[in-house]
Every structure is written in structure tokens, then in C-alpha cells.
Amino acid sequence: MKSMESRSRLIREGGWAALAQVMSALGALAGVRALTEFAPPETYGSITLLLGVFTVAQGTLINPIMQASLRLYPEYAESRLALFRKTLVGMLRRRILIVLATLALSWPIINHFKVGSLGVVVLMALLFTLEGFRNLETVLLNAARRQRAYSLITIFEAWGRPLLAIAAILLWESSVESVFAGYAAATGLALILIYLLGQSEGRMSNGKTKTSVCPALREAVARYSLPLAPLAIMDSVSGVGDRYILAALLGVDKAGIYAATYGLLSRPFLMMAGTFDLSLRPVYYQSVAAGNHGHARKILKRWLILIILISGVGFALSFPLKELIVEIFLAREYWVGANLIPWIAGGYSLLVISNVFEKVCYAYGFTGRILVVRSIAAVSGLVIAYYGIVLWGMPGAAIAVPIYFGLQMVMNMIVAGASSSEQGAQSLQTRNDGEDNRHLMTVSK
């Protein structure tokens, strides 16, 4: 009976996760279609390049805390959730302040070299702050397997961003500032909804219960997340580095066309992978935290088989459907990117498979190995993309995608096998329990 109930819950959670991914993908695709109508390639390319910088900052300072939150949540969920939340909020606030202070101090340099306007800088700072707290709320909802609340908030923001960005363009002008203003407004509204509807995981009502920050937890989060901080730079190099090379060698308009096509093709694969990630990763982490490694391996195997089958079908369909895809989802001046589609689809088929193997290192706390793999893949990807663009122009950037993502997949397969074989001695829970419990007893007193 218990097994049936667990399976039924997993199916429900998977249904909500799938709904969130499908609706978010549709919102993103509709947004790309609309924005390419209202924004010329030069403007769209500028937005893409600025978002690349934004993503690096967020990935370096915020995302490592989110990854640690997902992994450590099962160990604090039952009786220490308020403590867990307060510690994470404190760490998040400090890192956001670092970014805001850096932007303030950098403004004279930004203004001198005309890198961006004051409006862009202010809006990026606002969006960074809002996204930081929204990420924390949604990550905790996912870790708690509250997929319904997570999905509704995610869908709201996915559709709200392009709609409010287009509204800002219609109200003012087609500019980078208008798009960022729309994005910030949508994220802010999503955050307000979380608080107003009482969906915050672990938040004490009315602040009546006082909870001290746990030094042991803060240290555990820092230790787990430290190797993950440089990953944002590595991901930026491998994921969007080719766009900067295109902009430098061929012009911002070519970078805009490539970015629109790339985003269009990557979205379905990320949507599919995200569905399984949202529904299976919390269960996988719970099994690892409980020491049930046999069950964890079964989950991982099924996860991997499903990803391989579905991504393979997506890659096969990209050949006959490439012309139709660009005609439906992109404005006419972006249609020249149709021939890039199979290459990008092939690369993302390999990437989503690679990411499943990577979860083994996340689960067992071997985050340093993730950094090594991503670093090698990023440097290799930058070199391959550069020579591809030099030799074949814009198509060369797309040809490089399956090459460096394939290299990353092979490396992740190797380190996943090594990490799994060391699961007993290197369990994250075993390493942290003794010190953590001593501090928790002191705090509770």
C-alpha cells in the first residue's frame, strides 16, 4: 500500500512538473516570437549579451546556494526547517549586497566606456535582487515536493515576462531598458504572489518564533557550494561564449539571429529534462540522504533511459521540421537560422543526458569533480566554437555544439561511475552529521 501511495504521489508530482515545463516552454517560445517581431536583431543581440553577464553573476553567487539547498533539504525538513530557511536567507542577502555594491562602485567605469546606461544598470540590479529571492522560494518548494505551488508560480513568471516586456515596449520604445523593466515586473509579481498566498516553505508566521542562524549549516552550505561558484563562468563560456565570438567576428545582428535560434531549439530539450529533474531529483536525493543507495541507482537508471529515448526522438524530428519551426516561432529576418537547428538539437540531446550523470556528483557531494568537468568542457567549447566560426561563419558555431557537449557527456559518465563507487565513505551526511549535531544542540538550548 505504501509503495502504491508513493508511486501515485510521484506520478502527480511528475504531472505538475510536466505542466510547468510545457507551459513555461510555450511562454518562452511565444515570448521569443513576439520579441523578435518588436525588437530588431541588434536589440535582441544586445539583450542576449547583457543576460549572459547577468547569468554569470547569478550563477556564481546565487545558484551554488540553491544547489546546496536542494541537496541538504532532506536532512533538515522534519524539525529544523525554519532554521534551514533563515540560514539560507542570511547567506542570500549578503551575496545580493555584494553584487549591488559592485555595480555601484563600477558605475563610473561603465559610464566612462559607455557599456550601458544608468537605466540598464539599475534594472539589472533590481532584477538580480528579485530573482535571488524568487529562486530561493521556488527551490524550497521543489525540494519539499510541493510541485503544484512550484508549477503555478513558474508558469505565471514564464508568461508574465514576455507579456510585460512587450507591454513596456509598446508603452515606451523597443529598447533594452523596456525588456528588463518587463522582466523585473513579472518576477516581482511572482514573488508577491508567493508571500501573499502563504506558499513560502519554512517561513514562520508573523515572526513569532525566534530562530537562530546555524553556523554548522552555513559552513555545510559553503563547503558544498564553493566548487560550484566558478561553474557559472564555465557555463557562460560553453553556453553563450559562441555568441560573443559571433558578435566580435560577424556582428551583433548575427549573434542575435543565432541566439534566437539557439534559444528556440534548446527550450524543448531543457523542458523535457526539467520535467524529470523536478519530479525525480528530490526523490533521488532523499534516497541518497537516507543511505538507500540501491533505490537511488534504480531511480537514476530509469531517469537516464527516459531522457535518452525522448531526446533521441527530438533530435530525429529536428531534421524534417527545421523549416517549419523557424517559420512558426521566429520573425522572417531570423529564418536564415533554420539550418542550424539539427546541430543544436544534437548538442542538447547529449547535454541533457550528460546532466543526468552529473546528478550523481551532486548527490554524493563531489561538487569539485563537477567543476573540473565543466572547466575542461568550457575551454574546449570556446576553442572549438572559435575555429568553427572562423572556418564556416555562423553555421560553424552550431556545428561546434554537439562536439563540446558530447565531450562533456563522456567526462560526466566517467566521474559519475567513480563517485558512485565511493558512495559509502564519502556520503555527505556522514561527513557533516557529528559537527552539525553539536552545533544544533547548542542552538536549541
C-alpha positions in Angstrom: 0.0 0.0 0.0 2.8 2.4 0.9 4.6 1.7 -2.3 1.4 2.4 -4.3 0.9 5.7 -2.5 4.5 6.7 -3.1 4.1 5.8 -6.8 0.8 7.7 -7.0 2.4 10.8 -5.4 5.4 10.6 -7.8 3.0 10.5 -10.8 1.1 13.5 -9.5 4.3 15.4 -9.0 5.5 14.4 -12.4 2.3 15.7 -13.9 2.6 19.1 -12.3 6.3 19.3 -13.2 5.4 18.4 -16.8 2.7 21.0 -16.9 5.1 23.6 -15.6 7.8 22.7 -18.2 5.3 22.6 -21.1 3.6 25.9 -20.2 6.9 27.6 -19.4 8.3 26.5 -22.7 5.2 27.7 -24.6 5.5 31.0 -22.8 9.2 31.3 -23.6 8.6 30.4 -27.3 5.7 32.8 -27.5 8.0 35.4 -25.9 10.8 34.8 -28.4 8.3 35.0 -31.3 6.8 38.3 -30.1 10.1 39.9 -29.1 11.7 39.1 -32.5 8.7 40.9 -34.0 9.2 44.0 -31.8 13.0 44.0 -31.4 15.4 44.0 -34.4 18.4 41.6 -34.3 20.7 44.3 -33.0 18.5 45.0 -29.9 17.8 41.3 -29.4 21.5 40.6 -29.6 22.3 43.3 -27.0 19.7 41.8 -24.7 21.2 38.4 -25.1 24.7 39.6 -24.3 23.6 41.5 -21.2 21.7 38.5 -20.0 24.8 36.5 -20.4 26.6 38.8 -17.9 23.6 38.6 -15.6 23.6 34.8 -15.7 27.3 34.7 -14.8 26.7 36.9 -11.7 23.7 34.9 -10.6 25.3 31.5 -11.2 28.5 32.5 -9.3 26.8 33.9 -6.2 23.2 32.6 -6.1 22.9 29.2 -7.8 25.5 27.4 -5.7 23.3 28.2 -2.6 20.3 26.8 -4.5 22.1 23.6 -5.3 23.1 23.1 -1.7 19.6 23.9 -0.6 18.2 21.1 -2.8 20.8 18.5 -1.5 20.6 19.4 2.2 16.9 19.9 2.5 16.0 16.3 3.3 18.3 16.4 6.4 16.5 19.5 7.8 12.9 19.1 6.6 11.3 17.4 9.5 12.1 19.6 12.6 14.6 22.2 11.6 13.1 23.8 8.5 12.8 27.3 10.0 16.5 27.1 11.0 17.4 25.9 7.5 15.4 28.8 5.8 16.8 31.5 8.0 20.4 30.5 7.4 19.8 30.4 3.6 18.1 33.8 3.6 21.0 35.4 5.5 23.6 34.0 3.1 21.4 35.1 0.1 21.1 38.7 1.4 24.9 39.0 1.9 25.6 37.9 -1.7 23.0 40.2 -3.2 24.6 43.1 -1.3 27.9 42.2 -2.8 26.5 42.5 -6.3 24.7 45.8 -5.6 27.9 47.2 -4.1 30.0 46.0 -7.0 27.6 47.6 -9.5 27.6 50.9 -7.6 31.4 51.0 -7.5 31.7 50.0 -11.2 29.3 52.7 -12.4 32.0 55.3 -13.2 33.8 52.7 -15.3 30.6 51.6 -17.0 29.6 55.2 -17.7 33.1 56.2 -19.0 33.3 53.3 -21.6 29.5 53.6 -22.5 29.0 49.9 -21.7 25.4 50.5 -20.6 23.0 53.2 -19.5 22.2 54.0 -15.9 18.7 52.7 -16.5 20.0 49.3 -17.6 22.3 49.0 -14.6 19.6 49.9 -12.1 17.1 47.5 -13.8 19.7 44.7 -13.8 20.3 45.3 -10.1 16.6 45.2 -9.3 16.1 42.0 -11.4 19.1 40.3 -9.7 17.6 41.0 -6.3 14.1 39.9 -7.1 15.4 36.7 -8.9 17.6 35.8 -6.0 14.7 35.6 -3.5 12.3 34.1 -6.0 14.8 31.4 -6.8 15.1 30.6 -3.1 11.3 30.2 -2.7 10.8 28.0 -5.8 13.8 25.8 -4.9 12.5 25.2 -1.4 9.1 24.4 -2.9 10.7 21.9 -5.3 12.8 20.3 -2.5 9.7 19.9 -0.4 8.0 18.2 -3.4 5.3 20.9 -3.4 5.1 20.7 -7.2 1.7 22.3 -7.6 2.7 25.6 -6.0 6.1 25.5 -7.7 4.5 24.9 -11.1 1.9 27.7 -10.9 4.5 30.3 -9.9 6.8 29.1 -12.6 4.1 29.3 -15.3 3.0 32.7 -14.1 6.5 34.1 -14.4 7.3 32.4 -17.7 4.3 34.0 -19.4 4.5 37.3 -17.4 8.0 38.1 -18.5 7.5 38.4 -22.3 4.0 39.9 -21.9 5.1 42.6 -19.6 8.3 43.2 -21.7 6.1 43.7 -24.8 3.8 46.0 -22.8 6.8 48.1 -21.8 8.0 48.2 -25.4 4.5 49.4 -26.5 4.4 52.0 -23.7 7.9 53.4 -24.3 10.1 52.1 -27.1 11.9 49.0 -28.4 14.9 49.1 -26.1 16.9 47.0 -23.7 15.5 49.0 -20.8 11.9 48.2 -21.7 12.6 44.5 -21.8 14.4 44.5 -18.5 11.7 46.5 -16.9 9.1 44.0 -18.0 11.2 41.1 -16.7 11.6 42.7 -13.3 7.9 43.5 -13.0 7.0 39.9 -13.7 9.5 38.4 -11.3 8.4 40.9 -8.6 4.7 40.0 -9.1 5.6 36.3 -8.8 7.4 36.9 -5.5 4.5 38.9 -4.2 2.1 36.0 -5.0 4.3 33.5 -3.1 4.2 35.7 0.0 0.5 36.7 -0.2 -0.7 33.1 -0.9 1.4 31.7 2.0 3.4 29.5 -0.2 6.8 30.1 1.5 8.4 26.9 2.7 9.6 27.0 6.3 8.6 30.7 6.9 7.4 31.4 10.4 4.0 33.1 10.5 4.1 36.7 11.9 7.7 36.2 13.0 6.5 35.0 16.5 9.1 32.2 16.7 12.7 33.3 17.0 15.2 31.1 15.3 19.0 31.5 15.4 21.2 31.1 12.3 23.1 27.7 12.4 26.8 28.1 11.9 27.2 24.4 11.1 24.6 24.6 8.4 26.2 27.8 7.0 29.5 26.0 6.9 28.0 22.9 5.2 26.3 25.1 2.5 29.6 27.0 1.9 31.6 23.8 1.7 29.2 22.1 -0.7 28.7 25.2 -2.9 32.3 26.6 -3.0 33.4 24.4 -6.0 30.1 25.3 -7.8 30.7 29.1 -7.8 33.0 29.1 -10.8 30.5 26.9 -12.7 28.6 30.0 -13.9 31.7 31.2 -15.7 32.3 27.8 -17.2 28.6 27.5 -18.3 28.7 31.0 -19.7 31.8 30.2 -21.7 30.4 26.9 -23.1 26.7 28.1 -23.3 26.9 31.6 -24.6 30.6 32.2 -25.4 30.0 31.5 -29.0 27.5 34.4 -29.2 30.2 36.9 -28.0 32.6 35.4 -30.6 30.0 35.8 -33.3 29.3 39.4 -32.2 33.0 40.2 -32.4 33.7 38.5 -35.7 30.5 38.8 -37.6 28.4 41.5 -35.9 25.7 41.8 -33.2 23.0 41.0 -35.8 24.4 37.6 -36.5 24.7 37.0 -32.7 21.0 37.9 -32.4 19.9 35.5 -35.1 22.0 32.7 -33.6 20.8 33.4 -30.1 17.1 33.4 -31.1 17.5 30.0 -33.0 19.6 28.5 -30.2 17.1 29.5 -27.5 14.3 28.2 -29.6 15.9 24.7 -30.0 17.3 24.4 -26.5 14.0 25.1 -24.9 12.2 21.8 -25.7 15.1 19.7 -24.5 15.5 21.7 -21.3 11.8 21.5 -20.8 11.8 17.7 -21.1 14.8 17.3 -18.9 13.4 19.8 -16.4 10.3 17.7 -16.0 12.2 14.7 -14.9 14.6 16.8 -12.9 11.8 18.4 -10.9 10.0 15.2 -10.1 12.9 12.7 -9.7 15.8 14.7 -8.3 14.1 15.3 -4.9 13.3 11.6 -4.6 16.8 10.6 -5.7 18.4 13.0 -3.1 16.1 11.7 -0.4 17.2 8.1 -1.2 20.9 9.1 -1.0 20.4 11.1 2.2 18.7 8.0 3.8 21.5 5.7 2.7 19.2 3.7 0.4 21.8 3.6 -2.5 20.2 0.6 -4.3 16.9 2.5 -4.6 18.8 5.6 -5.7 20.5 3.6 -8.5 17.2 2.3 -9.8 15.8 5.9 -10.0 18.9 7.1 -11.8 18.7 4.2 -14.3 15.1 4.8 -15.2 15.7 8.6 -15.4 18.6 8.0 -17.8 16.6 5.7 -20.1 13.7 8.1 -20.4 16.0 11.0 -21.2 17.9 9.0 -23.9 14.7 7.9 -25.6 12.9 11.2 -25.6 15.9 13.3 -26.6 16.7 10.9 -29.4 13.2 11.4 -30.8 13.6 15.1 -30.5 16.9 15.1 -32.4 15.4 12.9 -35.2 12.4 15.2 -35.6 14.6 18.3 -35.9 15.7 17.4 -39.5 12.2 17.3 -41.2 10.8 20.1 -39.1 13.5 22.7 -39.1 11.9 25.0 -41.7 8.5 24.8 -40.1 10.0 25.6 -36.6 11.6 28.9 -37.7 8.6 29.9 -39.7 6.2 29.5 -36.8 8.3 30.8 -33.9 10.6 33.4 -35.4 10.2 36.6 -37.4 11.2 36.4 -41.1 14.5 38.1 -40.8 15.6 35.2 -38.4 14.6 32.4 -40.8 18.2 32.1 -42.1 19.0 30.1 -38.9 16.9 27.1 -40.0 20.0 25.0 -41.0 21.5 25.5 -37.5 18.6 23.5 -35.9 19.8 19.9 -36.2 23.2 20.7 -34.9 21.8 22.5 -31.9 19.3 19.7 -31.3 22.0 17.1 -31.4 24.1 19.0 -29.0 21.3 19.4 -26.5 20.4 15.7 -26.8 23.9 15.0 -25.5 23.8 17.7 -22.8 20.6 16.5 -21.1 22.0 13.0 -21.0 25.2 14.4 -19.5 23.3 16.3 -16.8 21.7 13.1 -15.5 25.2 11.6 -14.9 26.2 14.9 -13.2 23.4 14.5 -10.6 25.4 11.6 -9.1 28.2 14.0 -8.1 25.7 16.5 -6.7 24.0 13.8 -4.7 27.2 12.5 -3.1 28.8 15.9 -2.5 31.6 15.6 -5.1 31.0 19.1 -6.4 34.7 19.6 -7.1 34.5 17.0 -9.8 31.6 18.9 -11.5 33.8 21.9 -11.6 36.7 20.0 -13.3 34.4 18.5 -16.0 32.7 21.8 -16.7 36.0 23.7 -16.9 37.5 21.3 -19.4 34.3 21.3 -21.4 34.1 25.2 -21.3 37.7 25.8 -22.5 37.4 23.1 -25.2 34.0 24.5 -26.3 35.4 28.0 -26.6 38.3 26.8 -28.8 36.0 24.6 -31.0 33.4 27.4 -31.4 36.1 29.9 -32.3 37.6 27.8 -35.1 34.1 26.7 -36.3 33.1 30.4 -36.7 36.4 31.3 -38.4 36.0 28.4 -40.8 32.3 28.3 -41.5 30.8 31.5 -40.1 27.5 31.3 -38.2 26.9 27.6 -39.0 30.3 26.8 -37.5 29.1 27.9 -34.1 26.2 25.4 -34.3 28.4 22.6 -35.6 30.6 23.0 -32.5 27.7 22.5 -30.1 27.4 18.7 -30.3 31.2 18.3 -30.2 31.8 20.0 -26.9 28.6 18.8 -25.2 29.5 15.3 -26.3 32.9 15.7 -24.7 31.2 16.9 -21.5 28.9 13.8 -21.5 31.8 11.4 -21.8 33.6 13.0 -18.9 30.5 13.0 -16.7 29.9 9.3 -17.4 33.4 8.6 -16.1 33.2 10.7 -12.9 29.7 9.5 -12.1 30.9 5.9 -12.1 33.8 6.9 -9.8 31.6 8.9 -7.5 29.0 6.2 -7.2 31.7 3.6 -6.3 32.8 5.8 -3.4 29.3 6.5 -2.0 29.8 4.8 1.3 32.9 6.5 2.6 32.2 9.9 1.0 28.5 10.3 1.9 27.8 14.0 2.6 25.6 13.2 5.5 28.3 11.1 7.2 30.8 13.8 6.8 28.7 16.5 8.4 26.5 14.8 11.0 28.8 14.9 14.0 29.7 18.6 13.9 26.3 19.6 12.7 24.5 17.9 15.6 26.8 19.5 18.2 26.0 23.0 16.9 22.3 22.3 16.6 22.2 21.1 20.3 23.9 24.4 21.3 21.4 26.5 19.2 18.3 24.6 20.5 19.4 25.4 24.1 
